[in-house]
Amino acid sequence: MEIEVVALINSGYEADTPQLLLPVGVARQLGLWPPGPDAIETTFETAGGPLRVWVVREAMGVQVLAEGASSPEVVADAVISLLADEPLISDKLAGALQLAVEDFAEGLWRFRWEPPERARRSESRP
């Protein structure tokens, strides 16, 4: 199953492995919800307080598609949240995807191999 979503890089989402946090609706589209026997229920400590999630290790391939370029595909853990309203890219996943944020406020980013003047504007949420 393959789907395209707009995801946010969350610099505060520190993880030991590449992780993509998914809202339940996206997890359902990928066949990861309701959680199966491979899902580990756990609690993440966040700035907003404890967050109950289900982690499915190495559940998906993730790739960033942009005009004229794409990242390498990275195997990532799916982290499913009942409270999330959009997918979030962890620090480890952003690094593995070779993403560089130029300006969080302006939504400017690029692939690390691109020159700084090639900064791209973030996609709008659907």
Residue, then its C-alpha position, 0 to 999 in steps of 0.5 A: m500500500e502506498i499513500e502520499v501525505v504532507a508531514l511536518i518535521n518536528s525538531g523536538y521529536e527525538a527518537d532512537t530510530p527513524q519514526l513517523l508519527l501517524p494519525v489513526g486515519v492515515a494508519r488505517q489507510l496503511g492497514l496499521w489500525p486497529p493495531g495488530p500483534d506487532a504493535i507495542e503500546t507505550t507512552f511518549e513523554t511530550a511537551g504537552g504531557p504523556l501521549r499514548v501511542w502504538v509503535v510498529r517497528e520497521a513498518m514502512g518505507v518513507q520517501v520525500l518527493a519534491e519537484g525534481a528530486s526525492s530522498p532515499e527511501v528509509v525504513a521507519d517505525a510507524v508510531i500511531s497516535l489517537l491525538a495526532d492530526e498530521p504526520l510528524i517526522s522524527d529527528k532520526l527520520a529527518g536525518a535519514l531522509q537527508l532533510a535540512v530545514e532552512d527556516f522553520a517559521e517560513g517553512l523553507w527546507r531542502f535536501r542536504w545535497e542541494p545548495p542553500e539557495r535551492a530552499r523549497r517552500s513547504e507544501s500546504r496541508p490538504 
